[in-house]
Amino acid sequence: MFVRAVLLTFVLCMWLSAAFLYAEEHKKSQVVIGGTGSAIGSIKELAGAFEKINPDVIIKVLPSIGSGGGIKAAIECIIDIGISSRPLTGDELKQGAEAEEYAWTPFVFVTSHKIDGFDFDIRKIAAIYAGEIIKWPGGIPIRLVLRPESDSDILTLRGISPGMDKAVRKAMLQEGMIIAPTDQESARDVEQISGSLGTSTLSLVLSEKRRVNVLPLNGVAPGVKTLADGTYPYYKRQFLVTGPRAAPAAKKFIEFVKSVEGHAILAGTGHLPVSGKK
């Protein structure tokens, strides 16, 4: 964990140095954004559209540093905007952070396995995590791809139901389980491992064009429409976080995300746009 933290800090510093030098050379403002991996793909699309109508601003989107990493970096003014899949804590609010909830995206179960004709519900998913169902129909072993215990995917999973909470706790205690540190590594593992089953967001799957199959639950496919009408009830909230000294260009980007054009991009990348400070 210490080595990973050092490497993450080094990569972050290299990215920021390159962004600063480029901005200085071209006399442009820069906005550096980082945080949860589940939002990186869609934020890149928003950044590209924003730059086209604001040629005096450069947007740099960092590789995944997690929700907590994005919030911390925004509070410390290391980056301009953090992306988070969770609300701010009381302590983060006291440090001057502000969060704008900009979208919901379906929280989904993904697999490399063909799922035509499969009928899944939360009870069956919980049985898989509990080790009670260990093979796909047809006999291929199910390989769970888990996330670290404190990750928002695991917390979201556990919050679905008491049965799911118990099943996930049991899965996390099993030896030899695959645990992917980041959203992108999880998606990669699900793509590459035969019989895989993991979690993701519809926004990541669509914006990064991931080669995975998204499971319908109770016959309902995850989507913006089914999330809006309540027939698909599982989702993750997305927040843009600024520190106590947010730059004007950062505020301008957030306003763009909340605009009609921004909402259209969000809807096209698996989001239900929302607005409001949280």
N, C-alpha and C positions, 0 to 999 in steps of 0.2 A: 504493500500500500504506500509506504514512504517513497519507494523508487518511482511508482506510478505518479505520485504527486509532484516529485521533482521533474520528471519528464514532461508532465502536463504544464508546469510552470515555465519550463524552457521553451516548449512549443508556443505557448501563449506569448511569451516575450518576443520570439522570432516573428510571429505573425504581426504583432503590434509595431515592431521596428520597421518591417517592410511596408506596412500600411502608412506609417508616419512619413517615411522617406518618399514614398510615391506621392502622397498628398502635398508634401512640401515642394517637390519638383514641379508638380502641375498646378500649384497654388489653388488647391481645392480643399473644402471642408471634408472631414472624414467622420463617419459614424461606425464604430466597431460594436458588433452584436455577437453575443455568445450565450450558451445555456443548454437547455434540454435538447438532446438529439432528435426527439420526435418532431420538432418544429423547424429544423434547419433547412430542409428542402423547400418548404413553403415560404420561409423567410427569404431565401435566396430568390425565389420568383418575385416576391414583393419588392425586394431590393432592386432587381433588374428593371422592373417597371418604374420604380421611383426615380432611379438614376436617369432614365430616358427623359423625364419631364423636369428633372433637377440636375442638369449637367455640371453644376458647380459643387456637387456632393458625391463623395465616394463612400459606398457601403461595403464594409468588410465583415463577412460572416465567418466566425471561427468554427473549427471542428467542435464536436460535443464536449462540453465541460460540465454537463449536468445542471439541473435546476438550481441546486445549492451553490454550485460554482458560479453560475451566471449572476445570481443575486448578490453574492459576496463581492464579485468583481465590479458590479454596478455600484454598490454601496461605497466601495473603495475608489471609485472613479478610474479603475483600470480599463474598463470598457464603458461604452455609452449606454447600451441597453442590454439587460439580461432577459433571457427567455426562460419562463418557468412553467412547469406543469402543476404547480401547487400555489396556494395563496401565501402571502407573506406571514411570517410569525410576528408576534408582538415585539420581540427583540429587534427584528429587522425593520419594523416600522419605527421603532424608537431611534434607530440609526439613520433615519431620514429617507428610507426607501419608499417609493411609491409604485403601485402595480396597477396596470390597466388591463382588465380582462377583455380580450379581444375575440376569442372564439372558443367553441367546443369542437372536439373531434371524436368520432366513435372510437372507443377502446375495443380492440378486436383480437380475436384468436386466429393465428396464422399457421400454415403448415406447408411443407413441400409436397405433401401427399395429395393425390387426386381425391376430390370430395364430392363428386357428382353422386347425387342420390343419398348422401349421408344426412341423417336427421339428428342434430345436436341440440341439447339444452344445457342449462347451467348445472343441473344435477349430474349429467354425464361428464361434463368438463371437470366438476369437482371429484367425481369418481376416478378420473384419469390422474389428477394430481394426488389423490390419496393412494394410488397404486392398485385400485380395485379393477380398473380396466387398463390392460397393458398392451393391447394390440388393436390396430385398426381392423375394420371389417376386411377380411381377406388374409389376415394373419401377419401383416408386417408390424414389427414392434414399434410402439410409440416412444419417441425420444423427446422428453421435455427439455426445453431451453428456458432456464430460469434467469432471473435478474438478482442483483444483490438485495439483501433483506431490507435495506432502507430505501430502495429505489421506489419511485412513484408507481411503477407497474405492479410491484408486489403489494404495495399499500392499497392500490385500486382493486386488485384481485381479492384481497382479504376483506375489503369492504363490501363486496357484492352480496354476501350472505354468511351467516354463521357456519354453514356447512363448507363453504368455499374457504373461509378463514382457517378452519380446522385442517382441511385438505392441503392448503398451501403450506401451513406450518409443518405438516408431516413431510411434504416433499422437500422442504428446505433442510430437513434433518437427514435425508438419505445421502449415503456416501456415493461418490462418483457422478453426481449430477452435473450437468453442463450449466455454468453460470456465466452469462455474458455481461461484462461491465457496462457497456453503452448500448444505446438504442440501435446504432448502426451495426455493432458487432452481433447483437441479437438477431437482427434481420438477416445478416450474412449467414449466421449459423443455421437459421431456419431454412434459408434457401439451399444450403449445401448438404444438410444432414437428411438422410433418408428416414421417413417416418416422423419427422420433427413435429413438434407442437409448441408454439410460443405465443407471446403477446406483443402487440404493437399498437400503433394508431393508424387509422385510415389515412390521415394526412401524410405520414411517413411512407406508407405503401404507395400512394398515388404520386406524391411529389418526387420520390426517388425511383419510381418505376421498378419496385421490387418484384422479383419473380417468385411470389408466394401466392397461395390460395387463402382467401379470407373466408372463415367459417360463418355461415348463417346460423342464427340461434332461434329455435322455435319456428323455423321456416322464414325468418325475417333476415334479409341481408342488411348489413350495416351500411348506412349512407346518410347523406345530409338530410334527405327527405324523411327517412324513417327515424332519424334522431329528432327532427323537428316535430314530428307528429307523435312521438313517444312510443312508437312500436318497437324501436330499438333503444333500450334504456341505458346502455353503458357508454360512458364517455370520459374524456379527460379535459380539464379546463386548461386554457392557455393564457398566459399573462406576459405582458411586456413590462419590465421593471427598470426604473431609473433611480439613480442615486440622488443625493441632496443638491448636486450641482449639474443638472441635466443641461446639455448644450442645446442651443436653438435648433440645430440640424436634426438632433435626435428627436426633439419634440415634433418637428415637422414630419419626420418619418412616421411617428406614431399616429399623427393626424391622417397621413396617407393610408395607413392600414385600416383606419376607421371610415375611410371615404367609400363612395359607391364603387370606384374602380378597385380599391383594396378589398372590399367585400366580395366582388366578383372573382378575384383571384383566390381568395380564401375558399369560396364555395366550390371552385374548380379543383381545389386540392384537398377536398374532404373535410371542410370545416363548416360549422354553423356559426356565422359571425354574431357576436354579441358586443356590448359595450358597457362601460361603467367602471369606475375606480373601485378597487377592492383592497 
